[in-house]
Amino acid sequence: MQETKANDIRGTKAIYPGTFDPLTNGHLDLIARGAKIVDELVVAILRNSEKGAPLFTVPEREQMLREATAAMPNVSVATFDGLLVDFARSQGAKAVLRGIRAISDYEYEFQMAMMNRKLDPQLETLFMMPAEKYTYVSSRLIKGVFQLGGDVSSLVPPNVVERLKQKSGNGE
Ligand code: PNS
């Protein structure tokens, strides 16, 4: 039989890394899906993101994620900086979970997965697709639409809607 170089990740702990500025229903959908196929899922917020000035601080993002995932017993929230592969190793995680919404996500995700494999061949990347209704949702669009007065309440969790209102000085 042909020998495969795939890693055995059964019974695994996985990391779902990202910027989460802010958390969207698409992220949450993926977290729920991921939590059903791995034993433990650590949602990890990158602290030193190069994406420019964030809307929410890391502690704010962390709190929103904790609130939104409170009912998921095998999901925890953490923060990290430096290389994802180092953080995954420090957590004893064998896999990274990432979402792919459309073909446009593919190239960036492919490059990242291959680079992570180069850096740590033991770490597998798992891709999952969010529900179809969230395929166009991104944190960047949410921020832009909200800042221009658009309604994003069906696209982010209720606690994120509240925080967005507070940020814009519009919190009731
Ligand atoms: O969903 P995002 O915001 O695009 O997440 C990007 C993230 C955090 C997954 C990525 O930037 C990352 O893993 N950064 C850590 C630095 C790293 O490990 N770089 C080498 C892999 S390309």
Backbone and ligand atoms as CSV (ligand in chain L), in Angstrom:
chain,resi,resn,atom,element,x,y,z
A,1,MET,N,N,0.840,-1.196,0.000
A,1,MET,CA,C,0.000,0.000,0.000
A,1,MET,C,C,0.874,1.244,0.000
A,2,GLN,N,N,0.464,2.227,-0.750
A,2,GLN,CA,C,1.186,3.500,-0.826
A,2,GLN,C,C,1.231,4.162,0.555
A,3,GLU,N,N,2.440,4.568,0.982
A,3,GLU,CA,C,2.532,5.247,2.281
A,3,GLU,C,C,2.155,6.717,2.120
A,4,THR,N,N,1.331,7.207,3.042
A,4,THR,CA,C,0.960,8.619,2.946
A,4,THR,C,C,1.710,9.417,4.002
A,5,LYS,N,N,1.992,10.668,3.652
A,5,LYS,CA,C,2.708,11.505,4.615
A,5,LYS,C,C,1.751,12.331,5.466
A,6,ALA,N,N,0.451,12.086,5.301
A,6,ALA,CA,C,-0.526,12.864,6.075
A,6,ALA,C,C,-0.352,12.597,7.565
A,7,ASN,N,N,-0.597,13.612,8.361
A,7,ASN,CA,C,-0.494,13.465,9.806
A,7,ASN,C,C,-1.789,12.898,10.374
A,8,ASP,N,N,-1.648,12.106,11.428
A,8,ASP,CA,C,-2.829,11.573,12.103
A,8,ASP,C,C,-3.271,12.616,13.123
A,9,ILE,N,N,-4.392,13.254,12.846
A,9,ILE,CA,C,-4.837,14.323,13.763
A,9,ILE,C,C,-6.111,13.930,14.504
A,10,ARG,N,N,-6.391,12.613,14.544
A,10,ARG,CA,C,-7.625,12.212,15.230
A,10,ARG,C,C,-7.559,12.581,16.713
A,11,GLY,N,N,-8.699,12.907,17.260
A,11,GLY,CA,C,-8.767,13.304,18.673
A,11,GLY,C,C,-7.992,14.568,18.899
A,12,THR,N,N,-8.176,15.516,18.017
A,12,THR,CA,C,-7.240,16.629,18.011
A,12,THR,C,C,-7.730,17.917,18.670
A,13,LYS,N,N,-6.734,18.745,18.974
A,13,LYS,CA,C,-6.988,20.125,19.404
A,13,LYS,C,C,-6.597,20.986,18.220
A,14,ALA,N,N,-7.447,21.932,17.860
A,14,ALA,CA,C,-7.138,22.792,16.714
A,14,ALA,C,C,-7.182,24.255,17.125
A,15,ILE,N,N,-6.467,25.060,16.357
A,15,ILE,CA,C,-6.453,26.517,16.572
A,15,ILE,C,C,-7.225,27.160,15.427
A,16,TYR,N,N,-8.117,28.075,15.758
A,16,TYR,CA,C,-8.797,28.878,14.736
A,16,TYR,C,C,-8.267,30.313,14.896
A,17,PRO,N,N,-7.245,30.675,14.100
A,17,PRO,CA,C,-6.609,31.984,14.288
A,17,PRO,C,C,-7.251,33.063,13.426
A,18,GLY,N,N,-7.110,34.306,13.861
A,18,GLY,CA,C,-7.614,35.411,13.050
A,18,GLY,C,C,-7.468,36.732,13.769
A,19,THR,N,N,-7.970,37.772,13.122
A,19,THR,CA,C,-7.909,39.113,13.696
A,19,THR,C,C,-9.212,39.425,14.449
A,20,PHE,N,N,-10.331,38.947,13.916
A,20,PHE,CA,C,-11.646,39.072,14.562
A,20,PHE,C,C,-11.970,40.516,14.966
A,21,ASP,N,N,-11.768,41.435,14.032
A,21,ASP,CA,C,-12.005,42.864,14.321
A,21,ASP,C,C,-13.130,43.402,13.441
A,22,PRO,N,N,-14.388,43.115,13.748
A,22,PRO,CA,C,-14.876,42.313,14.877
A,22,PRO,C,C,-15.277,40.902,14.428
A,23,LEU,N,N,-15.661,40.120,15.448
A,23,LEU,CA,C,-16.252,38.796,15.223
A,23,LEU,C,C,-17.522,38.947,14.376
A,24,THR,N,N,-17.693,38.074,13.388
A,24,THR,CA,C,-18.909,38.108,12.560
A,24,THR,C,C,-19.679,36.792,12.734
A,25,ASN,N,N,-20.887,36.769,12.192
A,25,ASN,CA,C,-21.653,35.514,12.232
A,25,ASN,C,C,-20.990,34.436,11.371
A,26,GLY,N,N,-20.230,34.868,10.369
A,26,GLY,CA,C,-19.484,33.903,9.553
A,26,GLY,C,C,-18.421,33.206,10.390
A,27,HIS,N,N,-17.680,33.992,11.198
A,27,HIS,CA,C,-16.689,33.391,12.111
A,27,HIS,C,C,-17.385,32.415,13.070
A,28,LEU,N,N,-18.501,32.887,13.617
A,28,LEU,CA,C,-19.198,32.090,14.630
A,28,LEU,C,C,-19.725,30.769,14.047
A,29,ASP,N,N,-20.194,30.859,12.804
A,29,ASP,CA,C,-20.666,29.669,12.094
A,29,ASP,C,C,-19.510,28.672,11.940
A,30,LEU,N,N,-18.337,29.205,11.594
A,30,LEU,CA,C,-17.186,28.325,11.411
A,30,LEU,C,C,-16.718,27.713,12.735
A,31,ILE,N,N,-16.764,28.524,13.788
A,31,ILE,CA,C,-16.376,28.021,15.116
A,31,ILE,C,C,-17.300,26.860,15.502
A,32,ALA,N,N,-18.613,27.045,15.282
A,32,ALA,CA,C,-19.578,25.985,15.632
A,32,ALA,C,C,-19.321,24.723,14.811
A,33,ARG,N,N,-19.025,24.899,13.523
A,33,ARG,CA,C,-18.733,23.729,12.679
A,33,ARG,C,C,-17.450,23.035,13.131
A,34,GLY,N,N,-16.414,23.853,13.371
A,34,GLY,CA,C,-15.116,23.296,13.781
A,34,GLY,C,C,-15.224,22.545,15.096
A,35,ALA,N,N,-15.994,23.121,16.024
A,35,ALA,CA,C,-16.128,22.506,17.355
A,35,ALA,C,C,-16.776,21.131,17.279
A,36,LYS,N,N,-17.459,20.851,16.163
A,36,LYS,CA,C,-18.094,19.539,16.008
A,36,LYS,C,C,-17.160,18.494,15.418
A,37,ILE,N,N,-16.039,18.939,14.854
A,37,ILE,CA,C,-15.159,17.927,14.254
A,37,ILE,C,C,-13.824,17.768,14.977
A,38,VAL,N,N,-13.532,18.655,15.933
A,38,VAL,CA,C,-12.317,18.461,16.732
A,38,VAL,C,C,-12.714,18.368,18.199
A,39,ASP,N,N,-11.798,17.836,19.017
A,39,ASP,CA,C,-12.116,17.699,20.442
A,39,ASP,C,C,-12.113,19.048,21.146
A,40,GLU,N,N,-11.079,19.834,20.834
A,40,GLU,CA,C,-10.937,21.153,21.467
A,40,GLU,C,C,-10.613,22.169,20.398
A,41,LEU,N,N,-11.243,23.319,20.477
A,41,LEU,CA,C,-10.963,24.385,19.517
A,41,LEU,C,C,-10.556,25.645,20.277
A,42,VAL,N,N,-9.370,26.138,19.951
A,42,VAL,CA,C,-8.893,27.380,20.577
A,42,VAL,C,C,-9.001,28.496,19.543
A,43,VAL,N,N,-9.861,29.462,19.797
A,43,VAL,CA,C,-9.979,30.614,18.901
A,43,VAL,C,C,-8.886,31.587,19.335
A,44,ALA,N,N,-7.962,31.888,18.424
A,44,ALA,CA,C,-6.770,32.654,18.808
A,44,ALA,C,C,-6.710,33.988,18.059
A,45,ILE,N,N,-6.714,35.067,18.826
A,45,ILE,CA,C,-6.674,36.411,18.241
A,45,ILE,C,C,-5.217,36.849,18.104
A,46,LEU,N,N,-4.859,37.240,16.885
A,46,LEU,CA,C,-3.493,37.731,16.656
A,46,LEU,C,C,-3.354,39.118,17.283
A,47,ARG,N,N,-2.354,39.271,18.186
A,47,ARG,CA,C,-2.198,40.571,18.873
A,47,ARG,C,C,-1.512,41.611,18.008
A,48,ASN,N,N,-0.499,41.187,17.245
A,48,ASN,CA,C,0.304,42.178,16.494
A,48,ASN,C,C,-0.059,42.172,15.010
A,49,SER,N,N,-1.341,42.311,14.719
A,49,SER,CA,C,-1.783,42.264,13.322
A,49,SER,C,C,-1.220,43.435,12.524
A,50,GLU,N,N,-0.922,43.158,11.262
A,50,GLU,CA,C,-0.383,44.220,10.400
A,50,GLU,C,C,-1.491,44.846,9.558
A,51,LYS,N,N,-2.742,44.631,9.950
A,51,LYS,CA,C,-3.865,45.099,9.138
A,51,LYS,C,C,-4.194,46.581,9.325
A,52,GLY,N,N,-3.345,47.323,10.022
A,52,GLY,CA,C,-3.638,48.742,10.251
A,52,GLY,C,C,-4.379,48.939,11.556
A,53,ALA,N,N,-4.826,50.181,11.796
A,53,ALA,CA,C,-5.450,50.514,13.079
A,53,ALA,C,C,-6.735,49.714,13.278
A,54,PRO,N,N,-6.800,48.919,14.353
A,54,PRO,CA,C,-8.008,48.123,14.578
A,54,PRO,C,C,-9.142,48.979,15.140
A,55,LEU,N,N,-10.383,48.523,14.968
A,55,LEU,CA,C,-11.527,49.224,15.562
A,55,LEU,C,C,-11.630,48.855,17.044
A,56,PHE,N,N,-11.479,47.565,17.336
A,56,PHE,CA,C,-11.582,47.087,18.721
A,56,PHE,C,C,-10.217,46.669,19.250
A,57,THR,N,N,-9.980,46.927,20.532
A,57,THR,CA,C,-8.724,46.489,21.149
A,57,THR,C,C,-8.756,44.960,21.258
A,58,VAL,N,N,-7.597,44.375,21.488
A,58,VAL,CA,C,-7.545,42.910,21.631
A,58,VAL,C,C,-8.402,42.447,22.825
A,59,PRO,N,N,-8.308,43.121,24.011
A,59,PRO,CA,C,-9.180,42.682,25.122
A,59,PRO,C,C,-10.671,42.794,24.780
A,60,GLU,N,N,-11.067,43.808,24.014
A,60,GLU,CA,C,-12.477,43.924,23.617
A,60,GLU,C,C,-12.876,42.758,22.720
A,61,ARG,N,N,-12.016,42.451,21.762
A,61,ARG,CA,C,-12.308,41.341,20.842
A,61,ARG,C,C,-12.373,40.018,21.600
A,62,GLU,N,N,-11.447,39.887,22.550
A,62,GLU,CA,C,-11.387,38.658,23.348
A,62,GLU,C,C,-12.693,38.493,24.135
A,63,GLN,N,N,-13.157,39.583,24.736
A,63,GLN,CA,C,-14.385,39.506,25.526
A,63,GLN,C,C,-15.601,39.187,24.650
A,64,MET,N,N,-15.675,39.821,23.476
A,64,MET,CA,C,-16.810,39.546,22.580
A,64,MET,C,C,-16.812,38.080,22.162
A,65,LEU,N,N,-15.621,37.543,21.888
A,65,LEU,CA,C,-15.522,36.131,21.495
A,65,LEU,C,C,-15.907,35.208,22.642
A,66,ARG,N,N,-15.434,35.547,23.846
A,66,ARG,CA,C,-15.779,34.712,25.014
A,66,ARG,C,C,-17.283,34.681,25.235
A,67,GLU,N,N,-17.916,35.857,25.147
A,67,GLU,CA,C,-19.374,35.922,25.341
A,67,GLU,C,C,-20.091,35.093,24.272
A,68,ALA,N,N,-19.666,35.247,23.034
A,68,ALA,CA,C,-20.377,34.602,21.923
A,68,ALA,C,C,-20.172,33.090,21.878
A,69,THR,N,N,-19.103,32.605,22.515
A,69,THR,CA,C,-18.829,31.159,22.473
A,69,THR,C,C,-19.066,30.498,23.840
A,70,ALA,N,N,-19.661,31.245,24.756
A,70,ALA,CA,C,-19.820,30.750,26.139
A,70,ALA,C,C,-20.584,29.423,26.212
A,71,ALA,N,N,-21.507,29.214,25.265
A,71,ALA,CA,C,-22.308,27.980,25.316
A,71,ALA,C,C,-21.642,26.803,24.604
A,72,MET,N,N,-20.420,27.010,24.131
A,72,MET,CA,C,-19.730,25.916,23.419
A,72,MET,C,C,-18.623,25.375,24.338
A,73,PRO,N,N,-18.869,24.233,24.965
A,73,PRO,CA,C,-17.963,23.758,26.021
A,73,PRO,C,C,-16.544,23.428,25.567
A,74,ASN,N,N,-16.359,23.042,24.303
A,74,ASN,CA,C,-14.991,22.674,23.876
A,74,ASN,C,C,-14.294,23.801,23.104
A,75,VAL,N,N,-14.827,25.020,23.268
A,75,VAL,CA,C,-14.194,26.177,22.611
A,75,VAL,C,C,-13.608,27.096,23.662
A,76,SER,N,N,-12.343,27.497,23.474
A,76,SER,CA,C,-11.747,28.486,24.370
A,76,SER,C,C,-11.175,29.621,23.526
A,77,VAL,N,N,-10.860,30.722,24.177
A,77,VAL,CA,C,-10.371,31.902,23.474
A,77,VAL,C,C,-9.004,32.280,24.035
A,78,ALA,N,N,-8.063,32.602,23.139
A,78,ALA,CA,C,-6.719,32.985,23.573
A,78,ALA,C,C,-6.200,34.076,22.645
A,79,THR,N,N,-5.065,34.646,22.992
A,79,THR,CA,C,-4.417,35.608,22.096
A,79,THR,C,C,-3.002,35.117,21.839
A,80,PHE,N,N,-2.430,35.559,20.728
A,80,PHE,CA,C,-1.046,35.157,20.456
A,80,PHE,C,C,-0.358,36.227,19.625
A,81,ASP,N,N,0.980,36.214,19.659
A,81,ASP,CA,C,1.726,36.976,18.656
A,81,ASP,C,C,2.884,36.107,18.197
A,82,GLY,N,N,3.612,36.587,17.204
A,82,GLY,CA,C,4.661,35.753,16.630
A,82,GLY,C,C,4.059,34.760,15.663
A,83,LEU,N,N,4.769,33.661,15.463
A,83,LEU,CA,C,4.337,32.682,14.462
A,83,LEU,C,C,3.196,31.804,14.975
A,84,LEU,N,N,2.237,31.587,14.104
A,84,LEU,CA,C,1.111,30.713,14.443
A,84,LEU,C,C,1.593,29.298,14.769
A,85,VAL,N,N,2.585,28.811,14.017
A,85,VAL,CA,C,3.059,27.435,14.266
A,85,VAL,C,C,3.641,27.304,15.677
A,86,ASP,N,N,4.296,28.375,16.162
A,86,ASP,CA,C,4.861,28.321,17.524
A,86,ASP,C,C,3.746,28.299,18.562
A,87,PHE,N,N,2.720,29.119,18.303
A,87,PHE,CA,C,1.597,29.136,19.248
A,87,PHE,C,C,0.903,27.772,19.247
A,88,ALA,N,N,0.686,27.217,18.052
A,88,ALA,CA,C,0.015,25.912,17.957
A,88,ALA,C,C,0.818,24.860,18.736
A,89,ARG,N,N,2.124,24.880,18.580
A,89,ARG,CA,C,2.972,23.904,19.276
A,89,ARG,C,C,2.858,24.093,20.791
A,90,SER,N,N,2.873,25.367,21.224
A,90,SER,CA,C,2.800,25.637,22.670
A,90,SER,C,C,1.472,25.163,23.261
A,91,GLN,N,N,0.453,25.061,22.418
A,91,GLN,CA,C,-0.870,24.620,22.875
A,91,GLN,C,C,-1.054,23.112,22.717
A,92,GLY,N,N,-0.085,22.455,22.093
A,92,GLY,CA,C,-0.236,21.027,21.801
A,92,GLY,C,C,-1.290,20.779,20.746
A,93,ALA,N,N,-1.499,21.762,19.853
A,93,ALA,CA,C,-2.520,21.622,18.802
A,93,ALA,C,C,-1.898,20.999,17.560
A,94,LYS,N,N,-2.653,20.108,16.923
A,94,LYS,CA,C,-2.138,19.434,15.729
A,94,LYS,C,C,-2.713,20.007,14.448
A,95,ALA,N,N,-3.666,20.927,14.574
A,95,ALA,CA,C,-4.301,21.445,13.365
A,95,ALA,C,C,-4.676,22.914,13.507
A,96,VAL,N,N,-4.774,23.548,12.337
A,96,VAL,CA,C,-5.241,24.929,12.239
A,96,VAL,C,C,-6.529,24.882,11.440
A,97,LEU,N,N,-7.538,25.578,11.901
A,97,LEU,CA,C,-8.801,25.641,11.176
A,97,LEU,C,C,-8.901,26.997,10.493
A,98,ARG,N,N,-9.279,26.991,9.213
A,98,ARG,CA,C,-9.502,28.248,8.500
A,98,ARG,C,C,-10.769,28.119,7.654
A,99,GLY,N,N,-11.410,29.243,7.447
A,99,GLY,CA,C,-12.614,29.257,6.620
A,99,GLY,C,C,-12.295,29.737,5.219
A,100,ILE,N,N,-12.978,29.155,4.255
A,100,ILE,CA,C,-12.867,29.632,2.867
A,100,ILE,C,C,-14.269,30.026,2.429
A,101,ARG,N,N,-14.425,31.289,2.071
A,101,ARG,CA,C,-15.755,31.752,1.671
A,101,ARG,C,C,-15.950,31.639,0.165
A,102,ALA,N,N,-14.950,32.029,-0.575
A,102,ALA,CA,C,-15.084,32.070,-2.043
A,102,ALA,C,C,-13.706,31.808,-2.637
A,103,ILE,N,N,-13.669,31.651,-3.945
A,103,ILE,CA,C,-12.403,31.390,-4.634
A,103,ILE,C,C,-11.377,32.471,-4.302
A,104,SER,N,N,-11.872,33.698,-4.115
A,104,SER,CA,C,-10.959,34.813,-3.831
A,104,SER,C,C,-10.172,34.601,-2.537
A,105,ASP,N,N,-10.680,33.809,-1.601
A,105,ASP,CA,C,-9.934,33.528,-0.366
A,105,ASP,C,C,-8.826,32.506,-0.610
A,106,TYR,N,N,-8.981,31.737,-1.679
A,106,TYR,CA,C,-8.172,30.542,-1.831
A,106,TYR,C,C,-6.662,30.806,-1.895
A,107,GLU,N,N,-6.252,31.782,-2.698
A,107,GLU,CA,C,-4.820,31.976,-2.915
A,107,GLU,C,C,-4.089,32.337,-1.620
A,108,TYR,N,N,-4.671,33.287,-0.885
A,108,TYR,CA,C,-4.085,33.714,0.391
A,108,TYR,C,C,-4.048,32.542,1.374
A,109,GLU,N,N,-5.148,31.812,1.439
A,109,GLU,CA,C,-5.216,30.690,2.379
A,109,GLU,C,C,-4.249,29.580,1.989
A,110,PHE,N,N,-4.139,29.338,0.685
A,110,PHE,CA,C,-3.227,28.302,0.201
A,110,PHE,C,C,-1.781,28.659,0.575
A,111,GLN,N,N,-1.403,29.911,0.320
A,111,GLN,CA,C,-0.041,30.341,0.638
A,111,GLN,C,C,0.244,30.207,2.133
A,112,MET,N,N,-0.735,30.619,2.936
A,112,MET,CA,C,-0.538,30.563,4.377
A,112,MET,C,C,-0.420,29.107,4.841
A,113,ALA,N,N,-1.283,28.249,4.322
A,113,ALA,CA,C,-1.249,26.836,4.713
A,113,ALA,C,C,0.075,26.189,4.319
A,114,MET,N,N,0.554,26.513,3.116
A,114,MET,CA,C,1.811,25.918,2.655
A,114,MET,C,C,2.995,26.449,3.467
A,115,MET,N,N,2.964,27.761,3.781
A,115,MET,CA,C,4.046,28.321,4.601
A,115,MET,C,C,4.049,27.688,5.990
A,116,ASN,N,N,2.862,27.533,6.546
A,116,ASN,CA,C,2.783,26.904,7.876
A,116,ASN,C,C,3.258,25.455,7.820
A,117,ARG,N,N,2.958,24.762,6.716
A,117,ARG,CA,C,3.426,23.374,6.582
A,117,ARG,C,C,4.953,23.325,6.462
A,118,LYS,N,N,5.498,24.325,5.758
A,118,LYS,CA,C,6.963,24.398,5.620
A,118,LYS,C,C,7.597,24.610,6.999
A,119,LEU,N,N,6.958,25.513,7.778
A,119,LEU,CA,C,7.511,25.847,9.097
A,119,LEU,C,C,7.330,24.706,10.096
A,120,ASP,N,N,6.219,23.978,9.966
A,120,ASP,CA,C,5.956,22.847,10.859
A,120,ASP,C,C,5.177,21.766,10.113
A,121,PRO,N,N,5.888,20.789,9.554
A,121,PRO,CA,C,5.224,19.752,8.757
A,121,PRO,C,C,4.227,18.903,9.561
A,122,GLN,N,N,4.298,18.973,10.886
A,122,GLN,CA,C,3.371,18.182,11.718
A,122,GLN,C,C,1.991,18.832,11.823
A,123,LEU,N,N,1.916,20.117,11.490
A,123,LEU,CA,C,0.669,20.857,11.676
A,123,LEU,C,C,-0.177,20.809,10.398
A,124,GLU,N,N,-1.400,20.321,10.523
A,124,GLU,CA,C,-2.295,20.266,9.362
A,124,GLU,C,C,-3.220,21.483,9.351
A,125,THR,N,N,-3.571,21.954,8.162
A,125,THR,CA,C,-4.585,23.009,8.059
A,125,THR,C,C,-5.886,22.389,7.565
A,126,LEU,N,N,-6.951,22.646,8.283
A,126,LEU,CA,C,-8.283,22.165,7.897
A,126,LEU,C,C,-9.074,23.347,7.367
A,127,PHE,N,N,-9.710,23.185,6.223
A,127,PHE,CA,C,-10.555,24.245,5.676
A,127,PHE,C,C,-12.018,23.834,5.771
A,128,MET,N,N,-12.825,24.790,6.200
A,128,MET,CA,C,-14.267,24.542,6.213
A,128,MET,C,C,-14.958,25.742,5.577
A,129,MET,N,N,-16.152,25.514,5.075
A,129,MET,CA,C,-16.912,26.616,4.471
A,129,MET,C,C,-18.022,27.048,5.403
A,130,PRO,N,N,-18.178,28.360,5.594
A,130,PRO,CA,C,-19.293,28.824,6.429
A,130,PRO,C,C,-20.608,28.651,5.689
A,131,ALA,N,N,-21.717,28.839,6.389
A,131,ALA,CA,C,-23.037,28.787,5.750
A,131,ALA,C,C,-23.058,29.771,4.581
A,132,GLU,N,N,-23.775,29.355,3.555
A,132,GLU,CA,C,-23.850,30.136,2.318
A,132,GLU,C,C,-24.251,31.594,2.567
A,133,LYS,N,N,-25.154,31.789,3.545
A,133,LYS,CA,C,-25.659,33.155,3.782
A,133,LYS,C,C,-24.589,34.093,4.327
A,134,TYR,N,N,-23.439,33.538,4.736
A,134,TYR,CA,C,-22.367,34.400,5.246
A,134,TYR,C,C,-21.174,34.485,4.296
A,135,THR,N,N,-21.297,33.960,3.085
A,135,THR,CA,C,-20.115,33.880,2.214
A,135,THR,C,C,-19.569,35.252,1.809
A,136,TYR,N,N,-20.393,36.280,1.906
A,136,TYR,CA,C,-19.906,37.618,1.521
A,136,TYR,C,C,-19.537,38.467,2.734
A,137,VAL,N,N,-19.664,37.898,3.921
A,137,VAL,CA,C,-19.445,38.693,5.149
A,137,VAL,C,C,-17.973,38.705,5.547
A,138,SER,N,N,-17.440,39.898,5.764
A,138,SER,CA,C,-16.071,40.013,6.281
A,138,SER,C,C,-16.051,41.117,7.334
A,139,SER,N,N,-15.091,41.037,8.241
A,139,SER,CA,C,-14.965,42.073,9.277
A,139,SER,C,C,-14.768,43.440,8.638
A,140,ARG,N,N,-13.989,43.472,7.562
A,140,ARG,CA,C,-13.696,44.747,6.893
A,140,ARG,C,C,-14.981,45.396,6.365
A,141,LEU,N,N,-15.817,44.584,5.713
A,141,LEU,CA,C,-17.086,45.124,5.189
A,141,LEU,C,C,-18.030,45.543,6.316
A,142,ILE,N,N,-18.072,44.741,7.372
A,142,ILE,CA,C,-18.942,45.068,8.515
A,142,ILE,C,C,-18.581,46.452,9.066
A,143,LYS,N,N,-17.278,46.672,9.265
A,143,LYS,CA,C,-16.835,47.967,9.818
A,143,LYS,C,C,-17.227,49.109,8.888
A,144,GLY,N,N,-16.956,48.901,7.596
A,144,GLY,CA,C,-17.244,49.947,6.615
A,144,GLY,C,C,-18.720,50.284,6.554
A,145,VAL,N,N,-19.557,49.246,6.486
A,145,VAL,CA,C,-21.007,49.456,6.367
A,145,VAL,C,C,-21.542,50.107,7.642
A,146,PHE,N,N,-21.093,49.599,8.799
A,146,PHE,CA,C,-21.586,50.159,10.061
A,146,PHE,C,C,-21.196,51.637,10.185
A,147,GLN,N,N,-19.949,51.958,9.840
A,147,GLN,CA,C,-19.490,53.342,9.981
A,147,GLN,C,C,-20.243,54.298,9.057
A,148,LEU,N,N,-20.843,53.748,8.005
A,148,LEU,CA,C,-21.637,54.595,7.099
A,148,LEU,C,C,-23.128,54.532,7.424
A,149,GLY,N,N,-23.448,53.948,8.574
A,149,GLY,CA,C,-24.837,53.954,9.034
A,149,GLY,C,C,-25.672,52.770,8.570
A,150,GLY,N,N,-25.047,51.770,7.949
A,150,GLY,CA,C,-25.794,50.600,7.473
A,150,GLY,C,C,-26.128,49.634,8.603
A,151,ASP,N,N,-27.156,48.810,8.375
A,151,ASP,CA,C,-27.605,47.850,9.381
A,151,ASP,C,C,-26.856,46.527,9.212
A,152,VAL,N,N,-26.056,46.175,10.218
A,152,VAL,CA,C,-25.298,44.914,10.135
A,152,VAL,C,C,-25.793,43.915,11.184
A,153,SER,N,N,-26.948,44.193,11.776
A,153,SER,CA,C,-27.390,43.417,12.939
A,153,SER,C,C,-27.672,41.939,12.637
A,154,SER,N,N,-27.893,41.597,11.362
A,154,SER,CA,C,-28.108,40.172,11.079
A,154,SER,C,C,-26.803,39.481,10.677
A,155,LEU,N,N,-25.721,40.228,10.686
A,155,LEU,CA,C,-24.452,39.668,10.204
A,155,LEU,C,C,-23.395,39.498,11.293
A,156,VAL,N,N,-23.661,40.065,12.468
A,156,VAL,CA,C,-22.740,39.899,13.605
A,156,VAL,C,C,-23.571,39.515,14.829
A,157,PRO,N,N,-22.949,38.883,15.843
A,157,PRO,CA,C,-23.717,38.510,17.029
A,157,PRO,C,C,-24.223,39.762,17.772
A,158,PRO,N,N,-25.311,39.612,18.561
A,158,PRO,CA,C,-25.898,40.765,19.252
A,158,PRO,C,C,-24.899,41.540,20.121
A,159,ASN,N,N,-23.977,40.828,20.786
A,159,ASN,CA,C,-23.030,41.563,21.650
A,159,ASN,C,C,-22.079,42.432,20.825
A,160,VAL,N,N,-21.825,42.023,19.588
A,160,VAL,CA,C,-20.971,42.841,18.701
A,160,VAL,C,C,-21.749,44.072,18.219
A,161,VAL,N,N,-23.046,43.884,17.952
A,161,VAL,CA,C,-23.884,45.033,17.564
A,161,VAL,C,C,-23.817,46.091,18.671
A,162,GLU,N,N,-23.975,45.630,19.926
A,162,GLU,CA,C,-23.932,46.561,21.058
A,162,GLU,C,C,-22.613,47.308,21.133
A,163,ARG,N,N,-21.511,46.571,20.978
A,163,ARG,CA,C,-20.183,47.210,21.046
A,163,ARG,C,C,-19.960,48.182,19.898
A,164,LEU,N,N,-20.487,47.826,18.738
A,164,LEU,CA,C,-20.341,48.736,17.595
A,164,LEU,C,C,-21.067,50.051,17.895
A,165,LYS,N,N,-22.272,49.928,18.468
A,165,LYS,CA,C,-23.048,51.131,18.812
A,165,LYS,C,C,-22.295,51.974,19.838
A,166,GLN,N,N,-21.713,51.280,20.832
A,166,GLN,CA,C,-20.963,52.016,21.873
A,166,GLN,C,C,-19.772,52.748,21.245
A,167,LYS,N,N,-19.096,52.086,20.307
A,167,LYS,CA,C,-17.928,52.697,19.647
A,167,LYS,C,C,-18.320,53.970,18.912
A,168,SER,N,N,-19.511,53.928,18.309
A,168,SER,CA,C,-19.904,55.095,17.516
A,168,SER,C,C,-20.609,56.133,18.382
A,169,GLY,N,N,-20.623,55.886,19.721
A,169,GLY,CA,C,-21.240,56.843,20.628
A,169,GLY,C,C,-22.741,56.841,20.531
A,170,ASN,N,N,-23.291,55.727,20.041
A,170,ASN,CA,C,-24.714,55.628,19.768
A,170,ASN,C,C,-25.402,54.591,20.657
A,171,GLY,N,N,-24.653,54.136,21.706
A,171,GLY,CA,C,-25.192,53.056,22.536
A,171,GLY,C,C,-26.364,53.505,23.394
A,172,GLU,N,N,-27.493,52.747,23.284
A,172,GLU,CA,C,-28.633,53.116,24.130
A,172,GLU,C,C,-28.539,52.380,25.463
L,1,PNS,O1,O,-8.313,35.990,9.358
L,1,PNS,P1,P,-7.097,36.853,9.291
L,1,PNS,O2,O,-7.280,38.116,10.040
L,1,PNS,O3,O,-6.662,37.059,7.880
L,1,PNS,O4,O,-5.948,36.022,10.046
L,1,PNS,C1,C,-4.623,36.020,9.636
L,1,PNS,C2,C,-3.751,35.156,10.596
L,1,PNS,C3,C,-3.843,35.673,12.014
L,1,PNS,C4,C,-4.233,33.726,10.558
L,1,PNS,C5,C,-2.306,35.215,10.060
L,1,PNS,O5,O,-1.969,36.551,9.831
L,1,PNS,C6,C,-1.282,34.589,11.004
L,1,PNS,O6,O,-1.306,33.411,11.257
L,1,PNS,N1,N,-0.361,35.414,11.537
L,1,PNS,C7,C,0.659,34.983,12.433
L,1,PNS,C8,C,2.045,35.136,11.822
L,1,PNS,C9,C,2.469,33.897,11.070
L,1,PNS,O7,O,2.462,32.797,11.603
L,1,PNS,N2,N,2.891,34.061,9.808
L,1,PNS,C10,C,3.351,32.976,8.977
L,1,PNS,C11,C,2.206,32.214,8.317
L,1,PNS,S1,S,1.813,32.907,6.761
